[in-house]
């Protein structure tokens, strides 16, 4: 009788390797990174297309401490070799978009080139939707090689929003990547095929590979003129697909749960 009794099982969260930029610096054009685990190497993020005399304007009050402010012209980048590999990632950050942000400011909050045997190198852009034919203007949008995902909550309201985008590479040419979006801890949109001729099919050169880009759109050879305008805080890039509960905990605590403390009863 004892052996036939049901036994509650512990579900353990696997260890998470991640990169993190807090943007808590109060001056200068370099933002320090911290990393957990391997194979990630911490890489400082550097401002581009901005003069030292303008550095002060790039620092402002954030949701947690200080934040990075994009003026629609400057952008930032950091070396990050693993971001381009064909492996799962979760990108998490806080963002505040002005109410008067125009359509040219939609690209891109976070971008990188992903390498795929089936598709070559293609851009991943996390921004807000500028195309009314493909969703509500202003909502979270993720473009990737083969499709896009759109949310339902407008980000153009001058308020801080918590953004999480889970990307899982597909196993074959018909499913390049699985995308799940979360806004303020709530699920908002999965990836779907893009219309023929869409620019998200653009192939990239090796110049943009192995780098995470903030505040700009990637083109064939380099960054394009479209730039993001708004504020960003607490950027995490994890090496696996975070679960919804983990995303909510990260939103509330600004830290990923420790594996030894993450056991929960089913």
C-alpha positions as CSV (number, residue, x, y, z in Angstrom):
1,X,0.0,0.0,0.0
2,X,2.9,2.4,0.8
3,X,4.4,1.8,-2.7
4,X,1.2,2.7,-4.4
5,X,0.8,6.1,-2.8
6,X,1.4,9.1,-4.9
7,X,4.6,11.0,-4.1
8,X,4.9,14.8,-4.7
9,X,7.9,15.5,-7.0
10,X,10.3,18.4,-6.9
11,X,10.7,20.4,-10.1
12,X,14.2,22.0,-10.2
13,X,15.0,25.0,-12.3
14,X,18.2,24.3,-14.3
15,X,21.2,26.6,-13.8
16,X,21.1,29.7,-16.0
17,X,24.1,31.3,-17.6
18,X,23.4,34.9,-18.5
19,X,24.8,38.4,-19.3
20,X,23.5,41.4,-17.5
21,X,23.9,45.2,-18.0
22,X,22.4,47.3,-15.2
23,X,23.1,50.7,-16.8
24,X,23.7,52.1,-13.3
25,X,26.7,54.1,-14.3
26,X,26.2,57.8,-13.8
27,X,28.6,59.1,-16.5
28,X,30.8,58.1,-19.4
29,X,30.3,56.1,-22.5
30,X,31.0,52.5,-21.2
31,X,28.5,50.3,-19.3
32,X,29.9,47.4,-17.3
33,X,28.6,43.8,-17.8
34,X,28.4,41.1,-15.3
35,X,28.0,37.4,-16.2
36,X,27.0,34.2,-14.5
37,X,28.4,30.8,-15.6
38,X,30.1,29.7,-18.8
39,X,30.7,30.1,-21.7
40,X,29.7,33.7,-21.4
41,X,32.4,36.3,-21.1
42,X,31.4,39.7,-19.6
43,X,31.7,42.4,-22.3
44,X,31.3,46.1,-21.6
45,X,28.8,47.9,-23.7
46,X,30.0,51.1,-25.5
47,X,28.1,54.0,-26.8
48,X,28.4,54.8,-30.5
49,X,27.6,57.8,-32.7
50,X,27.9,60.2,-29.8
51,X,30.5,62.6,-28.6
52,X,32.0,62.6,-25.1
53,X,30.4,66.0,-24.4
54,X,27.0,64.2,-24.9
55,X,27.6,61.3,-22.6
56,X,25.7,62.9,-19.6
57,X,22.5,62.9,-21.7
58,X,22.7,59.1,-22.1
59,X,22.3,58.6,-18.3
60,X,19.0,59.0,-16.6
61,X,16.7,57.6,-13.8
62,X,15.6,54.0,-14.5
63,X,13.1,51.6,-13.1
64,X,16.0,50.1,-11.0
65,X,18.6,52.7,-10.3
66,X,19.8,54.4,-13.5
67,X,19.0,53.7,-17.1
68,X,20.4,54.2,-20.6
69,X,18.7,56.9,-22.6
70,X,18.5,56.7,-26.4
71,X,18.0,60.0,-28.3
72,X,17.1,58.5,-31.7
73,X,20.6,59.0,-33.0
74,X,23.2,57.2,-30.8
75,X,23.3,53.4,-30.3
76,X,25.4,50.9,-28.3
77,X,27.1,47.6,-28.8
78,X,28.9,44.9,-26.9
79,X,30.9,41.8,-28.1
80,X,28.9,38.7,-27.3
81,X,30.0,35.6,-29.3
82,X,27.2,33.3,-28.1
83,X,24.4,35.5,-29.1
84,X,24.8,34.5,-32.8
85,X,24.9,30.8,-32.1
86,X,22.0,28.5,-33.0
87,X,20.9,28.0,-29.4
88,X,18.0,29.2,-27.1
89,X,18.1,32.6,-25.6
90,X,15.8,34.8,-23.5
91,X,16.2,38.6,-23.7
92,X,14.8,40.6,-20.8
93,X,14.8,44.3,-20.1
94,X,12.8,47.3,-19.0
95,X,11.9,49.9,-21.6
96,X,10.1,53.3,-21.6
97,X,9.0,54.7,-25.0
98,X,7.9,58.3,-25.3
99,X,4.3,58.9,-26.3
100,X,5.5,61.0,-29.3
101,X,8.0,58.5,-30.6
102,X,7.6,58.4,-34.4
103,X,7.7,55.3,-36.7
104,X,11.4,55.7,-37.5
105,X,12.2,55.2,-33.8
106,X,10.7,51.7,-33.8
107,X,13.9,49.9,-34.8
108,X,15.3,48.4,-32.7
109,X,15.6,48.2,-28.9
110,X,17.8,45.0,-29.1
111,X,19.3,43.4,-32.2
112,X,21.8,40.8,-33.2
113,X,22.6,38.5,-36.1
114,X,21.8,34.8,-35.7
115,X,23.7,32.2,-37.7
116,X,21.7,29.3,-39.1
117,X,22.7,26.4,-41.4
118,X,19.3,26.8,-43.1
119,X,19.0,30.6,-43.4
120,X,22.6,31.9,-43.1
121,X,23.0,35.0,-40.9
122,X,19.8,36.9,-40.4
123,X,18.9,39.8,-38.1
124,X,16.8,39.5,-34.9
125,X,15.2,42.8,-34.1
126,X,13.2,43.5,-30.9
127,X,11.3,46.8,-31.2
128,X,7.8,48.1,-31.5
129,X,5.4,47.6,-34.4
130,X,5.3,50.3,-37.0
131,X,3.2,48.4,-39.6
132,X,-0.6,48.8,-39.0
133,X,-1.2,46.0,-41.5
134,X,0.6,43.5,-39.3
135,X,-0.7,44.6,-35.8
136,X,-1.4,47.5,-33.6
137,X,1.2,50.3,-34.0
138,X,3.3,50.6,-30.9
139,X,3.0,47.1,-29.5
140,X,6.1,44.8,-28.9
141,X,7.4,43.3,-32.1
142,X,10.1,40.7,-32.7
143,X,11.4,40.2,-36.3
144,X,13.5,37.2,-37.2
145,X,14.5,35.2,-40.3
146,X,11.3,33.6,-41.4
147,X,8.7,35.4,-39.4
148,X,7.7,38.0,-36.7
149,X,5.7,38.2,-33.5
150,X,3.5,41.1,-32.3
151,X,2.0,41.9,-28.9
152,X,-1.1,43.7,-27.8
153,X,0.0,46.3,-25.2
154,X,1.1,49.6,-26.6
155,X,4.6,50.6,-25.4
156,X,4.3,54.2,-26.6
157,X,2.8,55.6,-23.3
158,X,5.8,57.0,-21.5
159,X,5.7,54.3,-18.9
160,X,8.1,51.6,-17.9
161,X,7.3,48.1,-19.3
162,X,9.0,44.8,-18.6
163,X,9.9,43.0,-21.9
164,X,10.8,39.3,-22.2
165,X,11.4,37.6,-25.6
166,X,12.1,33.8,-25.7
167,X,13.8,32.5,-28.8
168,X,14.2,28.8,-29.5
169,X,15.9,27.8,-32.8
170,X,13.9,25.5,-35.0
171,X,15.0,22.0,-35.9
172,X,14.4,22.3,-39.7
173,X,14.2,24.9,-42.5
174,X,10.4,25.3,-42.1
175,X,10.7,26.4,-38.5
176,X,13.7,28.7,-38.1
177,X,13.0,29.9,-34.6
178,X,10.2,29.7,-32.1
179,X,9.4,33.1,-30.5
180,X,7.4,33.8,-27.3
181,X,6.9,37.4,-26.1
182,X,5.9,38.7,-22.6
183,X,5.0,42.2,-21.6
184,X,4.8,43.1,-17.9
185,X,4.9,39.4,-17.1
186,X,2.0,38.5,-19.4
187,X,2.2,36.4,-22.6
188,X,1.8,38.5,-25.7
189,X,2.3,36.9,-29.0
190,X,4.1,34.0,-30.8
191,X,6.0,34.0,-34.0
192,X,4.2,33.6,-37.3
193,X,5.4,33.5,-40.9
194,X,6.2,36.8,-42.5
195,X,4.8,38.0,-45.8
196,X,6.9,37.3,-49.0
197,X,9.4,40.0,-49.7
198,X,9.6,41.2,-46.1
199,X,12.9,42.9,-45.2
200,X,13.3,40.6,-42.2
201,X,14.7,38.1,-44.7
202,X,17.7,40.3,-45.2
203,X,21.0,38.4,-45.0
204,X,23.8,39.9,-42.9
205,X,27.5,39.9,-43.5
206,X,29.9,38.6,-40.8
207,X,30.5,42.2,-39.6
208,X,27.4,42.2,-37.3
209,X,27.9,38.6,-36.0
210,X,28.9,38.0,-32.4
211,X,27.7,41.4,-31.2
212,X,24.6,42.5,-29.4
213,X,23.3,45.9,-30.6
214,X,21.1,48.3,-28.7
215,X,19.1,51.2,-30.2
216,X,19.7,50.5,-33.9
217,X,18.6,48.4,-36.9
218,X,20.9,46.0,-38.6
219,X,21.5,46.1,-42.4
220,X,23.4,44.0,-44.9
221,X,26.8,45.3,-44.0
222,X,26.4,47.5,-40.9
223,X,23.8,49.4,-38.8
224,X,21.1,51.3,-40.7
225,X,19.8,54.8,-40.1
226,X,16.7,53.9,-38.2
227,X,17.3,54.3,-34.5
228,X,15.4,53.7,-31.3
229,X,14.3,56.6,-29.1
230,X,13.5,55.8,-25.5
231,X,15.0,54.5,-22.3
232,X,16.3,51.0,-21.3
233,X,17.1,49.4,-18.0
234,X,18.4,46.1,-16.6
235,X,19.1,44.0,-19.7
236,X,19.5,40.3,-19.2
237,X,20.3,37.7,-21.9
238,X,20.0,34.1,-20.7
239,X,21.3,31.0,-22.4
240,X,18.0,29.1,-22.3
241,X,14.2,29.6,-22.6
242,X,13.0,31.0,-19.3
243,X,9.7,29.7,-17.9
244,X,6.8,32.2,-17.4
245,X,7.2,32.0,-13.6
246,X,10.9,32.8,-13.9
247,X,10.1,35.8,-16.0
248,X,7.7,37.1,-13.4
249,X,10.2,36.5,-10.6
250,X,12.9,38.3,-12.6
251,X,10.5,41.2,-13.2
252,X,9.7,41.5,-9.5
253,X,13.1,40.8,-8.0
254,X,15.5,42.0,-10.8
255,X,17.5,38.8,-10.5
256,X,17.2,35.2,-11.7
257,X,16.3,32.6,-9.1
258,X,19.2,30.6,-7.8
259,X,19.0,26.8,-8.8
260,X,19.4,25.6,-5.2
261,X,16.4,27.7,-4.1
262,X,14.2,27.1,-7.1
263,X,12.6,23.8,-6.2
264,X,8.8,24.0,-6.2
265,X,6.2,21.3,-5.5
266,X,4.1,20.2,-8.4
